[in-house]
C-alpha cells in the first residue's frame, strides 16, 4: 500500500508571536511538526504495519523544513520529500495545492493523510482542495480509520457527535485530535532517520513555473489582538449590582 502524509512545519505552540514590519518575526523561533499532522503520521505508520507498504511524508516549504522531515522519519516514516517554495513571491493555500497536485501526478497513492488544520493559519483548505484536484474522495476530521481491501470505513468528529462514512481507495483523509497517540522519535529511530531517503524538489522538478504557483491571496495587514482590559467586580446587593451593571453597559461599553 502506498501511503502518503502531508506535513507542515509550524511555530512551536509555546512560542510568543511578534509582529515586525507587518510580518510575523521568525527570529529565534522554535519550529515543530504541526500537531494535527503528527496524528496523520502515526496513523499512516499503523496502517503500514497492518496492511504492508510504505509511508512517504511530503512537505512544502524552505530548506529549514528538512529538520521536521527528519523527525517524521525518526518517528518511523520510510521516505520524505521537501518541495521547495522559496521561488514563489506570493504564497498561499492555492500555491501549496498547486505544488502538491504536480507532485502527485506521477504517484500512485492509495491513501493520503494530513492534519485537519494547521496551528498557524488554521484554514483547513489543503486536504479538500487537493482531493478535488486529484479527483479522489475526501473525509475530514477523522477519529477512526479502518481499511479492508479496497474499502475504507472512517469515523469523523462532527462537533461533539460522530459520523460513520464508507468509501473506496484511493482516498484523502484529515486527522482530528483523538485519532491516536503519536509516538516520540526513539534514539534508534533518530539514527536510522539519517540514512533514510529525503529528496528535495524544486519547481523545475515538478515541471511547473512560478506564475502557475502564485498565490491568489493579498495580505492587507497583520496585527495582534488588542490587549484585554482587566475585569471589574461590582460590589453591593444584587439589586445594586444589576443597576450598576446596566449603567456601565450603557455609558461605558455603549452596547445597550
Backbone as CSV, one residue per row, in Angstrom:
resi,resn,N_x,N_y,N_z,CA_x,CA_y,CA_z,C_x,C_y,C_z
1,UNK,0.844,-1.193,0.000,0.000,0.000,0.000,0.882,1.247,0.000
2,UNK,0.573,2.188,-0.874,1.316,3.446,-0.957,0.605,4.511,-0.114
3,UNK,1.225,4.853,1.001,0.628,5.772,1.972,1.448,7.058,1.997
4,UNK,0.778,8.179,1.811,1.442,9.483,1.839,0.868,10.331,2.971
5,UNK,1.729,11.150,3.547,1.301,12.063,4.607,1.707,13.484,4.231
6,UNK,0.753,14.408,4.314,1.022,15.822,4.098,1.420,16.440,5.433
7,UNK,2.607,17.023,5.496,3.108,17.573,6.748,3.436,19.048,6.593
8,UNK,3.246,19.811,7.662,3.590,21.227,7.651,4.490,21.561,8.830
9,UNK,5.455,22.420,8.591,6.337,22.941,9.647,5.687,24.198,10.216
10,UNK,5.443,24.214,11.518,4.766,25.358,12.126,5.496,25.831,13.378
11,UNK,5.095,27.013,13.866,5.636,27.535,15.115,5.365,26.547,16.243
12,UNK,6.305,26.437,17.165,6.043,25.718,18.410,4.859,26.380,19.096
13,UNK,3.963,25.581,19.642,2.750,26.127,20.256,3.047,26.979,21.484
14,UNK,4.267,26.901,22.025,4.637,27.714,23.189,5.260,29.048,22.797
15,UNK,5.475,29.260,21.500,6.150,30.478,21.066,5.254,31.714,21.179
16,UNK,5.879,32.845,21.470,5.170,34.125,21.500,5.236,34.760,20.119
17,UNK,4.096,35.211,19.616,4.030,35.818,18.284,4.471,37.281,18.371
18,UNK,5.428,37.652,17.520,5.926,39.031,17.469,5.771,39.541,16.041
19,UNK,5.157,40.723,15.898,4.977,41.343,14.582,6.049,42.395,14.361
20,UNK,6.774,42.300,13.243,7.782,43.294,12.884,7.615,43.659,11.411
21,UNK,7.462,44.963,11.141,7.317,45.460,9.765,6.184,44.760,9.016
22,UNK,5.080,44.529,9.728,3.909,43.942,9.099,4.018,42.461,8.822
23,UNK,5.009,41.791,9.414,5.187,40.358,9.216,5.425,39.684,10.568
24,UNK,5.114,38.409,10.644,5.399,37.643,11.855,6.879,37.301,11.872
25,UNK,7.567,37.731,12.911,9.003,37.502,13.008,9.303,36.039,13.321
26,UNK,10.313,35.490,12.631,10.741,34.121,12.868,12.095,34.061,13.557
27,UNK,12.604,35.219,13.985,13.916,35.264,14.629,13.891,34.512,15.951
28,UNK,14.753,33.513,16.050,14.870,32.764,17.291,13.689,31.872,17.623
29,UNK,12.801,31.675,16.670,11.581,30.900,16.919,11.854,29.405,16.763
30,UNK,11.284,28.600,17.635,11.381,27.144,17.516,10.223,26.632,16.663
31,UNK,10.515,25.691,15.770,9.502,25.116,14.890,9.300,23.638,15.216
32,UNK,8.121,23.147,14.902,7.758,21.753,15.156,6.932,21.222,13.980
33,UNK,6.656,19.921,14.000,5.657,19.365,13.092,4.289,19.822,13.579
34,UNK,3.467,20.304,12.669,2.112,20.688,13.044,1.462,19.555,13.842
35,UNK,0.952,19.828,15.055,0.437,18.762,15.916,-0.608,17.867,15.251
36,UNK,-1.506,18.423,14.458,-2.507,17.595,13.790,-1.869,16.660,12.760
37,UNK,-0.750,17.093,12.177,-0.051,16.239,11.215,0.629,15.062,11.907
38,UNK,0.970,15.225,13.182,1.556,14.110,13.933,0.565,12.945,14.035
39,UNK,-0.723,13.273,14.206,-1.736,12.215,14.223,-1.763,11.488,12.880
40,UNK,-1.624,12.248,11.799,-1.639,11.649,10.461,-0.431,10.743,10.257
41,UNK,0.746,11.190,10.704,1.958,10.381,10.568,1.824,9.077,11.352
42,UNK,1.350,9.182,12.590,1.179,7.989,13.421,0.191,7.009,12.790
43,UNK,-0.940,7.534,12.298,-1.951,6.658,11.699,-1.414,5.997,10.433
44,UNK,-0.607,6.723,9.678,-0.019,6.160,8.461,0.887,4.984,8.796
45,UNK,1.678,5.106,9.846,2.589,4.024,10.212,1.836,2.820,10.768
46,UNK,0.763,3.069,11.517,-0.055,1.952,11.998,-0.711,1.230,10.831
47,UNK,-1.150,1.997,9.846,-1.777,1.402,8.666,-0.763,0.581,7.874
48,UNK,0.450,1.108,7.733,1.504,0.371,7.037,1.826,-0.947,7.744
49,UNK,1.930,-0.876,9.086,2.258,-2.085,9.844,1.155,-3.141,9.727
50,UNK,-0.074,-2.676,9.520,-1.214,-3.598,9.409,-1.393,-4.118,7.990
51,UNK,-1.249,-3.223,7.015,-1.551,-3.562,5.625,-0.314,-3.843,4.767
52,UNK,0.864,-3.431,5.268,2.066,-3.503,4.446,2.196,-2.249,3.597
53,UNK,3.359,-2.063,2.986,3.554,-0.909,2.120,4.601,0.043,2.649
54,UNK,4.462,1.317,2.290,5.476,2.318,2.602,4.806,3.642,2.948
55,UNK,5.409,4.366,3.917,4.900,5.677,4.318,5.856,6.752,3.813
56,UNK,5.322,7.679,3.018,6.098,8.798,2.487,5.516,10.100,3.019
57,UNK,6.387,10.926,3.603,5.958,12.210,4.145,6.376,13.310,3.178
58,UNK,5.442,14.234,2.908,5.678,15.317,1.954,5.398,16.649,2.625
59,UNK,6.298,17.610,2.428,6.027,18.955,2.926,6.413,19.975,1.873
60,UNK,5.798,21.152,1.969,6.122,22.278,1.099,6.693,23.377,1.989
61,UNK,7.864,23.888,1.641,8.471,24.925,2.471,9.884,25.219,2.033
62,UNK,10.651,25.866,2.935,12.050,26.165,2.624,12.941,25.048,3.146
63,UNK,14.239,25.221,2.970,15.180,24.155,3.318,15.181,23.823,4.810
64,UNK,14.750,24.782,5.655,14.718,24.526,7.090,13.748,23.403,7.454
65,UNK,12.768,23.143,6.589,11.765,22.114,6.876,12.349,20.704,6.853
66,UNK,13.595,20.564,6.395,14.235,19.246,6.416,14.314,18.708,7.844
67,UNK,14.452,19.597,8.824,14.564,19.150,10.224,13.300,18.416,10.653
68,UNK,12.149,18.979,10.315,10.895,18.339,10.697,10.653,17.057,9.902
69,UNK,11.106,17.028,8.655,11.000,15.796,7.874,11.862,14.691,8.493
70,UNK,13.040,15.047,8.971,13.886,14.059,9.640,13.223,13.555,10.919
71,UNK,12.499,14.434,11.587,11.763,13.997,12.780,10.698,12.981,12.400
72,UNK,9.992,13.240,11.300,8.972,12.292,10.825,9.605,10.954,10.462
73,UNK,10.787,10.992,9.855,11.497,9.761,9.523,11.931,9.033,10.793
74,UNK,12.318,9.805,11.810,12.719,9.200,13.082,11.524,8.570,13.792
75,UNK,10.332,9.111,13.560,9.123,8.511,14.130,8.819,7.163,13.489
76,UNK,9.327,6.964,12.240,9.108,5.681,11.590,8.710,5.733,10.129
77,UNK,8.538,6.939,9.573,8.217,7.035,8.144,9.384,6.494,7.323
78,UNK,9.094,6.062,6.082,10.106,5.392,5.259,10.910,6.334,4.381
79,UNK,10.268,7.363,3.836,10.966,8.313,2.980,10.272,9.659,3.060
80,UNK,10.941,10.700,2.544,10.385,12.053,2.661,10.741,12.889,1.437
81,UNK,9.865,13.843,1.145,10.093,14.803,0.073,9.874,16.216,0.603
82,UNK,10.774,17.112,0.236,10.612,18.536,0.508,10.430,19.248,-0.822
83,UNK,9.273,19.893,-0.998,9.017,20.701,-2.189,9.366,22.137,-1.844
84,UNK,10.437,22.645,-2.435,10.935,23.984,-2.099,10.083,25.054,-2.773
85,UNK,9.547,25.959,-1.953,8.664,27.005,-2.487,9.288,28.393,-2.416
86,UNK,10.606,28.489,-2.216,11.246,29.792,-1.989,11.243,30.696,-3.217
87,UNK,11.008,30.121,-4.398,10.983,30.948,-5.613,9.659,31.684,-5.794
88,UNK,8.643,31.305,-5.060,7.308,31.882,-5.252,7.154,33.126,-4.383
89,UNK,6.819,34.251,-4.985,6.752,35.519,-4.259,5.479,35.635,-3.425
90,UNK,4.326,35.386,-4.035,3.048,35.453,-3.319,2.596,34.019,-3.068
91,UNK,2.563,33.641,-1.789,2.318,32.241,-1.466,1.124,32.095,-0.547
92,UNK,0.226,31.140,-0.880,-0.928,30.874,-0.025,-1.345,29.413,-0.189
93,UNK,-2.566,29.076,0.263,-3.029,27.692,0.202,-3.173,27.199,-1.241
94,UNK,-3.560,28.096,-2.132,-3.675,27.723,-3.544,-2.311,27.281,-4.076
95,UNK,-1.259,27.995,-3.681,0.093,27.643,-4.105,0.474,26.258,-3.608
96,UNK,0.200,25.983,-2.337,0.529,24.680,-1.758,-0.156,23.561,-2.523
97,UNK,-1.443,23.727,-2.798,-2.193,22.685,-3.501,-1.699,22.534,-4.937
98,UNK,-1.334,23.624,-5.573,-0.800,23.548,-6.939,0.473,22.713,-6.976
99,UNK,1.355,22.936,-6.017,2.611,22.185,-5.959,2.369,20.723,-5.606
100,UNK,1.476,20.476,-4.650,1.181,19.093,-4.270,0.505,18.331,-5.408
101,UNK,-0.372,19.001,-6.127,-1.045,18.378,-7.271,-0.014,17.956,-8.317
102,UNK,0.957,18.826,-8.585,2.015,18.496,-9.541,2.856,17.329,-9.029
103,UNK,3.101,17.288,-7.732,3.888,16.196,-7.138,3.187,14.857,-7.294
104,UNK,1.885,14.817,-7.067,1.151,13.545,-7.060,0.770,13.054,-8.450
105,UNK,1.006,13.859,-9.479,0.571,13.459,-10.822,1.199,12.152,-11.286
106,UNK,2.444,11.892,-10.908,3.088,10.649,-11.346,3.239,9.658,-10.194
107,UNK,2.427,9.855,-9.120,2.480,8.949,-7.970,1.191,8.132,-7.900
108,UNK,1.319,6.890,-7.436,0.146,6.063,-7.198,-0.094,6.033,-5.694
109,UNK,-0.974,6.883,-5.229,-1.266,6.982,-3.797,-2.562,6.241,-3.494
110,UNK,-2.479,5.255,-2.607,-3.694,4.567,-2.176,-4.443,5.390,-1.139
111,UNK,-3.682,5.980,-0.231,-4.301,6.819,0.792,-3.358,7.965,1.132
112,UNK,-3.926,9.165,1.255,-3.179,10.353,1.652,-3.779,10.849,2.961
113,UNK,-2.921,11.067,3.951,-3.374,11.574,5.241,-2.746,12.935,5.504
114,UNK,-3.451,13.753,6.265,-2.923,15.045,6.677,-3.628,15.503,7.934
115,UNK,-3.152,16.577,8.502,-3.839,17.154,9.651,-5.089,17.902,9.215
116,UNK,-6.083,17.924,10.084,-7.317,18.621,9.747,-7.075,20.109,9.511
117,UNK,-6.279,20.724,10.385,-5.898,22.138,10.244,-4.452,22.265,10.694
118,UNK,-3.838,23.415,10.407,-2.527,23.725,10.958,-2.718,24.657,12.146
119,UNK,-1.751,24.677,13.052,-1.920,25.503,14.242,-1.495,26.947,14.023
120,UNK,-1.178,27.309,12.753,-0.870,28.713,12.470,-2.016,29.376,11.700
121,UNK,-2.241,28.980,10.453,-3.312,29.600,9.664,-4.682,28.982,9.919
122,UNK,-4.716,27.704,10.230,-5.964,27.004,10.579,-7.053,27.126,9.519
123,UNK,-6.678,27.113,8.240,-7.691,27.247,7.192,-8.400,25.925,6.897
124,UNK,-7.716,24.798,7.076,-8.322,23.501,6.759,-8.613,23.326,5.279
125,UNK,-7.893,24.049,4.410,-8.192,24.029,2.974,-7.400,22.998,2.180
126,UNK,-6.215,22.648,2.666,-5.297,21.866,1.835,-5.887,20.506,1.459
127,UNK,-6.399,19.760,2.434,-6.958,18.440,2.151,-8.081,18.463,1.127
128,UNK,-9.148,19.226,1.381,-10.254,19.257,0.419,-9.844,19.758,-0.961
129,UNK,-9.010,20.775,-1.016,-8.586,21.313,-2.312,-7.773,20.284,-3.093
130,UNK,-6.862,19.606,-2.409,-6.020,18.634,-3.098,-6.847,17.442,-3.573
131,UNK,-7.751,16.948,-2.727,-8.603,15.818,-3.130,-9.414,16.174,-4.378
132,UNK,-9.920,17.402,-4.419,-10.680,17.854,-5.588,-9.797,17.865,-6.832
133,UNK,-8.572,18.350,-6.683,-7.639,18.380,-7.814,-7.321,16.974,-8.315
134,UNK,-7.129,16.056,-7.365,-6.750,14.692,-7.726,-7.938,13.839,-8.141
135,UNK,-9.150,14.325,-7.884,-10.348,13.580,-8.256,-10.583,12.358,-7.391
136,UNK,-10.249,12.458,-6.091,-10.458,11.325,-5.187,-11.354,11.760,-4.027
137,UNK,-11.855,10.765,-3.285,-12.730,11.059,-2.151,-11.943,11.740,-1.034
138,UNK,-12.666,12.508,-0.213,-12.035,13.197,0.914,-12.966,13.152,2.114
139,UNK,-12.405,12.840,3.287,-13.152,12.888,4.542,-12.295,13.635,5.562
140,UNK,-12.879,14.612,6.227,-12.129,15.433,7.177,-12.438,15.047,8.620
141,UNK,-11.617,15.555,9.531,-11.776,15.423,10.989,-12.030,13.990,11.423
142,UNK,-11.230,13.056,10.936,-11.469,11.648,11.271,-10.877,11.313,12.640
143,UNK,-11.570,10.429,13.362,-11.082,9.961,14.662,-10.933,8.438,14.667
144,UNK,-11.218,7.799,13.532,-11.018,6.356,13.390,-10.893,6.034,11.905
145,UNK,-9.999,5.088,11.591,-9.760,4.705,10.201,-9.527,3.204,10.118
146,UNK,-10.325,2.542,9.272,-10.162,1.103,9.065,-10.176,0.831,7.563
147,UNK,-9.216,0.012,7.118,-9.106,-0.339,5.701,-9.246,-1.844,5.559
148,UNK,-10.155,-2.265,4.670,-10.386,-3.680,4.402,-10.384,-3.862,2.890
149,UNK,-9.234,-4.265,2.362,-9.122,-4.367,0.911,-9.190,-2.987,0.284
150,UNK,-10.180,-2.804,-0.606,-10.363,-1.507,-1.247,-11.371,-0.629,-0.503
151,UNK,-11.971,-1.178,0.556,-12.984,-0.446,1.302,-12.377,0.260,2.499
152,UNK,-12.847,1.468,2.731,-12.376,2.275,3.848,-13.575,2.693,4.695
153,UNK,-13.473,2.498,6.002,-14.506,2.956,6.927,-13.880,3.968,7.873
154,UNK,-14.436,5.155,7.911,-13.896,6.201,8.782,-14.989,6.720,9.705
155,UNK,-14.560,7.100,10.870,-15.436,7.779,11.824,-14.929,9.202,11.958
156,UNK,-15.809,10.159,11.766,-15.372,11.553,11.826,-16.129,12.322,12.903
157,UNK,-15.422,13.271,13.462,-16.000,14.114,14.502,-16.843,15.209,13.856
158,UNK,-18.077,15.357,14.314,-18.961,16.407,13.807,-19.503,17.197,14.995
159,UNK,-18.625,18.023,15.557,-18.981,18.924,16.647,-19.658,18.205,17.811
160,UNK,-18.941,17.227,18.354,-19.450,16.539,19.527,-20.167,15.235,19.234
161,UNK,-20.467,14.964,17.976,-21.094,13.697,17.591,-20.166,12.985,16.613
162,UNK,-20.509,11.782,16.232,-19.697,11.019,15.282,-20.523,10.618,14.075
163,UNK,-19.831,10.570,12.931,-20.454,10.175,11.673,-19.616,9.051,11.061
164,UNK,-20.244,7.972,10.636,-19.553,6.842,10.014,-19.705,6.944,8.504
165,UNK,-18.579,6.881,7.806,-18.590,7.006,6.347,-17.809,5.847,5.736
166,UNK,-18.355,5.245,4.676,-17.661,4.213,3.924,-17.292,4.759,2.551
167,UNK,-16.084,4.435,2.109,-15.608,4.906,0.810,-14.652,3.877,0.240
168,UNK,-14.140,4.169,-0.939,-13.196,3.270,-1.611,-11.855,3.968,-1.790
169,UNK,-10.794,3.170,-1.853,-9.479,3.699,-2.201,-9.464,4.091,-3.668
170,UNK,-8.693,5.095,-4.046,-7.866,5.963,-3.205,-8.706,7.010,-2.480
171,UNK,-8.154,7.521,-1.370,-8.886,8.476,-0.559,-7.902,9.396,0.157
172,UNK,-8.359,10.595,0.465,-7.586,11.538,1.268,-8.374,11.826,2.536
173,UNK,-7.735,11.671,3.692,-8.405,11.927,4.971,-7.559,12.889,5.795
174,UNK,-8.232,13.691,6.635,-7.505,14.604,7.514,-7.827,14.280,8.967
175,UNK,-6.799,14.291,9.799,-6.874,13.774,11.156,-7.295,14.827,12.170
176,UNK,-8.127,14.376,13.107,-8.556,15.191,14.233,-7.915,14.631,15.503
177,UNK,-7.799,15.481,16.522,-7.311,15.010,17.812,-8.207,13.876,18.311
178,UNK,-7.584,12.815,18.834,-8.339,11.657,19.279,-8.186,10.467,18.359
179,UNK,-7.589,10.682,17.184,-7.387,9.578,16.246,-6.415,8.549,16.837
180,UNK,-5.381,9.029,17.519,-4.376,8.138,18.105,-3.494,8.945,19.061
181,UNK,-2.478,8.310,19.597,-1.467,8.975,20.415,-0.135,8.874,19.674
182,UNK,0.315,9.967,19.053,1.557,9.911,18.276,2.752,9.492,19.128
183,UNK,3.614,8.685,18.552,4.814,8.223,19.245,5.903,9.293,19.194
184,UNK,6.852,9.204,20.126,8.028,10.072,20.105,9.142,9.374,19.327
185,UNK,9.998,10.137,18.660,11.138,9.509,17.997,12.052,8.848,19.028
186,UNK,12.439,7.615,18.768,13.366,6.909,19.651,14.798,7.171,19.199
187,UNK,15.761,6.868,20.061,17.164,7.053,19.686,17.532,6.194,18.483
188,UNK,17.146,4.896,18.457,17.420,4.118,17.240,16.725,4.711,16.006
189,UNK,15.506,5.238,16.204,14.780,5.842,15.091,15.492,7.073,14.561
190,UNK,16.056,7.869,15.471,16.794,9.071,15.068,18.036,8.697,14.277
191,UNK,18.722,7.642,14.702,19.923,7.191,13.983,19.558,6.647,12.603
192,UNK,18.472,5.880,12.519,18.046,5.331,11.235,17.588,6.429,10.275
193,UNK,16.988,7.482,10.839,16.449,8.560,10.005,17.529,9.239,9.181
194,UNK,18.759,9.238,9.689,19.859,9.890,8.977,20.171,9.200,7.653
195,UNK,19.809,7.916,7.547,20.110,7.147,6.338,18.899,6.963,5.429
196,UNK,17.730,7.397,5.887,16.535,7.238,5.065,16.497,8.303,3.965
197,UNK,15.892,7.981,2.819,15.897,8.932,1.696,15.052,10.176,1.946
198,UNK,15.644,11.348,1.721,14.937,12.630,1.783,15.322,13.406,0.535
199,UNK,14.361,13.602,-0.347,14.627,14.245,-1.627,14.035,15.647,-1.647
200,UNK,14.831,16.610,-2.140,14.373,17.995,-2.262,14.013,18.258,-3.720
201,UNK,12.805,18.761,-3.946,12.318,19.055,-5.291,12.114,20.546,-5.456
202,UNK,12.457,21.075,-6.613,12.144,22.473,-6.905,11.082,22.537,-8.000
203,UNK,10.754,23.742,-8.437,9.677,23.901,-9.419,9.989,23.191,-10.731
204,UNK,11.263,23.210,-11.141,11.635,22.542,-12.390,11.393,21.037,-12.300
205,UNK,11.663,20.459,-11.132,11.444,19.020,-10.951,9.973,18.646,-11.110
206,UNK,9.096,19.596,-10.759,7.656,19.358,-10.858,7.090,19.819,-12.196
207,UNK,7.985,20.355,-13.062,7.568,20.858,-14.374,6.477,21.923,-14.225
208,UNK,6.758,22.886,-13.346,5.809,23.959,-13.087,6.594,25.263,-12.957
209,UNK,6.025,26.378,-13.400,6.736,27.653,-13.272,6.137,28.498,-12.149
210,UNK,6.835,29.590,-11.830,6.436,30.423,-10.693,5.036,30.990,-10.865
211,UNK,4.699,31.418,-12.089,3.393,32.035,-12.319,2.253,31.064,-12.021
212,UNK,2.433,29.806,-12.375,1.388,28.811,-12.133,1.120,28.609,-10.650
213,UNK,2.160,28.801,-9.824,2.036,28.538,-8.391,1.835,29.812,-7.567
214,UNK,1.700,30.949,-8.233,1.497,32.199,-7.494,0.183,32.150,-6.720
215,UNK,0.200,32.689,-5.512,-0.986,32.711,-4.681,-2.012,33.726,-5.139
216,UNK,-3.227,33.578,-4.661,-4.325,34.478,-5.025,-4.756,35.354,-3.856
217,UNK,-4.045,35.237,-2.731,-4.430,35.965,-1.528,-3.566,37.206,-1.355
218,UNK,-4.194,38.321,-1.076,-3.464,39.556,-0.781,-3.591,39.861,0.715
219,UNK,-2.463,39.968,1.389,-2.464,40.292,2.818,-2.483,41.805,2.989
220,UNK,-3.548,42.319,3.598,-3.693,43.763,3.805,-2.948,44.222,5.044
221,UNK,-3.065,43.459,6.111,-2.424,43.854,7.357,-2.257,42.633,8.252
222,UNK,-1.254,42.673,9.097,-1.018,41.635,10.098,-0.891,42.320,11.451
223,UNK,-1.696,41.904,12.403,-1.653,42.575,13.708,-2.073,41.608,14.802
224,UNK,-1.679,41.917,16.027,-2.060,41.128,17.187,-3.382,41.641,17.749
225,UNK,-4.161,40.802,18.389,-5.399,41.268,19.027,-5.085,42.315,20.090
226,UNK,-6.009,43.228,20.293,-5.821,44.231,21.335,-5.785,43.554,22.702
227,UNK,-4.952,44.112,23.571,-4.855,43.560,24.923,-6.201,43.710,25.640
228,UNK,-6.612,42.665,26.319,-7.895,42.701,27.022,-7.746,43.441,28.338
229,UNK,-8.723,44.281,28.639,-8.700,45.008,29.900,-9.082,44.079,31.046
230,UNK,-8.578,44.424,32.217,-8.914,43.629,33.394,-10.401,43.746,33.702
231,UNK,-10.971,42.681,34.234,-12.384,42.707,34.603,-12.645,43.618,35.803
232,UNK,-13.891,43.948,36.011,-14.276,44.813,37.124,-15.300,44.086,37.984
233,UNK,-15.093,44.132,39.274,-16.015,43.493,40.213,-17.019,44.524,40.724
234,UNK,-18.292,44.199,40.601,-19.346,45.116,41.049,-19.780,44.690,42.453
235,UNK,-19.656,45.601,43.381,-19.992,45.320,44.771,-21.452,45.684,45.060
236,UNK,-21.926,45.257,46.225,-23.266,45.632,46.678,-24.246,44.481,46.648
237,UNK,-25.478,44.802,47.005,-26.557,43.827,46.971,-26.940,43.523,45.514
238,UNK,-27.625,42.384,45.256,-27.974,42.029,43.878,-28.665,43.138,43.106
239,UNK,-29.615,43.828,43.736,-30.329,44.911,43.047,-29.376,46.044,42.671
240,UNK,-28.449,46.338,43.568,-27.475,47.405,43.304,-26.511,46.986,42.195
241,UNK,-26.137,45.709,42.204,-25.225,45.206,41.175,-25.862,45.284,39.790
242,UNK,-27.143,44.925,39.709,-27.844,44.967,38.425,-27.937,46.394,37.914
243,UNK,-28.271,47.316,38.812,-28.397,48.717,38.419,-27.063,49.253,37.912
244,UNK,-25.981,48.930,38.625,-24.660,49.409,38.229,-24.209,48.761,36.921
245,UNK,-24.527,47.463,36.735,-24.159,46.776,35.501,-24.850,47.403,34.297
246,UNK,-26.126,47.697,34.425,-26.868,48.324,33.325,-26.276,49.684,33.007
247,UNK,-25.928,50.440,34.058,-25.339,51.775,33.838,-24.015,51.665,33.071
248,UNK,-23.175,50.707,33.462,-21.879,50.543,32.802,-22.036,50.094,31.357
249,UNK,-22.979,49.185,31.102,-23.221,48.726,29.739,-23.711,49.850,28.835
250,UNK,-24.449,50.781,29.433,-24.991,51.901,28.654,-23.973,53.022,28.484
251,UNK,-23.265,53.390,29.551,-22.405,54.586,29.497,-20.973,54.293,29.087
252,UNK,-20.446,53.128,29.445,-19.049,52.832,29.131,-18.919,51.860,27.959
253,UNK,-19.580,50.720,28.043,-19.489,49.742,26.950,-20.304,50.190,25.744
254,UNK,-21.368,50.974,26.014,-22.239,51.510,24.950,-22.790,50.399,24.050
255,UNK,-23.282,49.331,24.722,-23.865,48.228,23.935,-25.386,48.115,24.188
256,UNK,-25.937,48.940,25.050,-27.384,48.979,25.217,-27.843,50.436,25.256
